[in-house]
Amino acid sequence: MSIRVSALIGAALVLIAQQALAEKKYGPGVSDSEIKVGQTIAYSGPASAYGVLGKTEAAYFKWLNDAKGGINGRKITFISRDDGYSPPKAVENVRSLVEGDEVALIFGVLGTPLNMAIRPYLNKQGVPQLFPAAGSSALNDPEHFHWTMGWQPNLHDEAKFYARSLLAHNPHPKIGILYQNDDFGKDLIAGLKDGLGPDADKMIVSAQSFQPTDPTIDSQMVILQNAGTDALFLFTYAKQAAQAIGKMWDLKWKPETFLHLGAASIGATFKPAGLEKSVGIMTAGFIKDATDPRWANDPDIVAWRAWMKENMPGTDTNDSLTVAGYAVAQTLEQVLRQCGDDLTRENIMKQAANLKNFRLGLLLPGSLINTSPTDYRVVTYVVLQKFNGTSWDEVK
């Protein structure tokens, strides 16, 4: 009798355990039918060219809902608001998204200064700040900011990569730097100096700053030329990069030029500057360029083009930001799929920190995403590439 009772009790305990495992766990912004995702981004203001990121991500989530029924049966409600590239406005938007709309997470916010402004609030509230369109190494600091994870190659490593590439063939360069006077620009300068080594300050002959709202950077470019710069680093976003390229052309000045990867867009930077004027510009490539003939028949680019034609007709497919927006949205999709029915904010961060050999087809071959609770870096693989007037050539 006691054996039978014990067996029944054991079976009941197993059943209870199975039910507990199968139980759905939801945090704010999640239900049986919905996952709310919030974003603040520059649809206006000095960085408005990057608003196409938000538009692409919105189109992707809409397609995901319509074509695939969302993620694990739940539709994505994507709430994206304009901050005009203003940190105070970004903070205001994020507070409204978290406290008013009760989103599950904040996604794809543009710009280092804006992400740094919202980071303290989101970490205090325990809200995931996932995959910002910013490369500051400070956005990958899981020890101190558990709830914040970047996506693109980080700025410090990017600039170190440029320094090594330059020194490999020019051990005594005369370096000029045009940089945005905020955490974004300063992080790149720190990485560059780290890569140049102990003689960095001797090599840098001039460093000229600007504010994002400055109407022009012409005077800074003249100073950099007059300093004898033969290696120029443009630590800028698209607007100032286009202005700098145009001014170099006017000055008949052609230093070896390295451009921050976030501004290395044919559509957003080189076309406004002039394709002919942009020949020879170098950057750290990490994602396939849809204009490059070598990817013309690539299955992932072909699929992306078909998707763009159907879901974003009329959008300039030469703009690499559309490729980036598509890829980063796919990354969030993977994280949420891995969550299954446990969509607490804690598990969303846990899954973001447990991406294993995840391959995004639009990243360059050889790029695999591997994250861990102690290493939040997402995209780490880069190659040096040079613009040839129509597309990019890899620099061997």
Salt bridges, closest charged atoms under 4 A:
ASP32 OD1 - LYS24 NZ 3.47
ASP66 OD2 - LYS62 NZ 2.83
GLU92 OE2 - LYS89 NZ 3.21
GLU99 OE2 - ARG95 NH2 3.38
ASP101 OD2 - ARG81 NH2 2.78
ASP141 OD2 - HIS144 ND1 3.05
ASP157 OD2 - ARG377 NH1 3.79
GLU158 OE1 - HIS260 ND1 3.04
ASP194 OD2 - HIS156 NE2 3.62
ASP194 OD2 - LYS160 NZ 3.89
ASP201 OD1 - LYS193 NZ 3.54
GLU256 OE2 - HIS169 NE2 2.82
ASP292 OD2 - ARG294 NE 2.97
ASP298 OD2 - LYS288 NZ 3.00
ASP300 OD2 - LYS288 NZ 3.85
ASP316 OD2 - LYS271 NZ 3.84
GLU333 OE2 - ARG337 NE 3.04
ASP341 OD1 - ARG74 NH2 2.78
ASP375 OD2 - ARG377 NH2 3.10
GLU394 OE2 - LYS396 NZ 3.55
